[in-house]
Amino acid sequence: MESPLTCHKRKANEIDDEYDMDKVLGIVTDAEKWYFMECTLDEERKPSFKLSEPVIVEYNDENMQIKVEKVLGHIVWLLEEAQKPVEASQSGEGSREIKRVKSSSNLEEKSDTIVKS
């Protein structure tokens, strides 16, 4: 997850696009355990990771529907976060266009979170 934020490798058709990411959201799962991740860059462009507590879906269990709904709720939230337009910070580089993906919300709103920096 850190790579898209720090490597800046781009395809030829993306070179002219000044799209710069400050946050990457991700899902790690084996279909039973679901983890939701967030990687952000601080002011010094150092990555910081947040990893949710696992949501464990036990199949053929009486609480399976509740757990599946919780997982789907996380996925919907991630998709909504990815669609939010936010103005780029103006750090002396002149004005920049609106970009997507940055939000003041974080994973803590949806689940217990482990912060790894």
C-alpha positions in Angstrom: 0.0 0.0 0.0 2.9 2.4 0.6 4.2 2.0 -2.9 1.5 4.0 -4.7 2.1 6.8 -2.4 5.9 7.0 -2.4 7.2 5.5 -5.7 5.4 7.8 -8.1 5.7 5.3 -10.9 3.2 6.2 -13.6 2.0 4.9 -16.9 2.7 7.0 -20.0 -0.8 8.3 -20.2 -0.7 9.4 -16.5 2.5 11.5 -16.7 0.7 14.7 -17.5 -1.9 14.1 -14.9 -0.9 16.0 -11.7 -2.9 13.6 -9.5 -1.1 13.1 -6.2 -2.4 10.7 -3.5 -2.2 11.4 0.2 -4.2 8.3 1.2 -4.6 4.7 0.0 -7.3 2.5 1.4 -7.2 -1.3 1.1 -8.8 -4.6 2.1 -6.9 -7.7 3.1 -8.9 -10.9 3.4 -8.9 -14.7 3.2 -12.7 -14.6 3.0 -13.0 -15.4 6.7 -10.9 -12.6 8.3 -11.3 -9.1 6.9 -8.9 -6.3 7.7 -9.3 -2.7 6.5 -6.2 -0.6 6.0 -5.3 3.0 5.5 -1.9 4.3 4.5 -1.4 8.1 4.6 1.6 10.4 4.2 2.5 13.0 6.8 3.9 16.5 6.1 7.3 14.9 5.6 5.9 12.4 3.1 6.5 9.5 5.6 3.9 6.7 5.4 1.7 5.9 8.4 -0.5 2.8 8.5 -3.8 2.1 10.2 -5.1 -1.5 10.4 -8.5 -2.3 11.7 -9.2 -5.1 14.1 -10.3 -8.2 12.0 -13.9 -8.8 11.3 -14.3 -12.6 11.4 -17.1 -14.1 9.4 -17.8 -17.6 10.5 -19.8 -19.3 7.8 -22.8 -21.4 8.8 -23.0 -19.5 12.0 -26.2 -17.9 13.4 -24.4 -14.5 13.4 -23.1 -14.8 9.9 -25.5 -12.2 8.5 -24.5 -9.6 11.0 -20.8 -10.1 10.3 -21.4 -10.0 6.5 -23.4 -6.8 6.9 -20.5 -5.3 8.9 -18.0 -6.2 6.2 -20.2 -4.8 3.5 -20.7 -1.6 5.5 -16.9 -1.2 5.7 -16.6 -1.8 1.9 -19.3 0.8 1.2 -17.6 3.3 3.5 -14.2 2.7 1.7 -15.9 3.3 -1.7 -17.6 6.5 -0.4 -14.2 7.8 0.9 -12.6 7.1 -2.4 -15.2 9.2 -4.2 -15.0 12.3 -2.0 -13.5 15.2 -3.9 -11.2 17.3 -1.8 -9.2 20.4 -2.7 -5.4 19.8 -2.9 -3.3 21.6 -0.3 -1.6 24.6 -1.7 2.0 24.2 -0.5 3.6 27.1 -2.3 3.3 25.3 -5.7 0.6 27.6 -6.9 -3.0 26.6 -7.2 -3.9 23.1 -8.0 -7.0 21.4 -9.2 -9.4 19.4 -7.0 -8.3 15.8 -6.4 -10.0 12.8 -4.9 -9.3 10.3 -2.1 -8.3 12.6 0.9 -10.8 12.8 3.7 -10.8 13.9 7.3 -12.6 10.7 8.2 -10.6 7.6 9.0 -11.0 3.9 9.9 -11.5 4.7 13.5 -15.1 5.8 12.7 -15.9 2.3 11.4 -13.9 0.0 13.7 -11.3 -0.4 16.4 -8.0 0.5 14.9 -4.4 -0.5 15.3 -2.0 2.4 14.4 1.4 1.5 13.0 3.8 4.3 12.1 
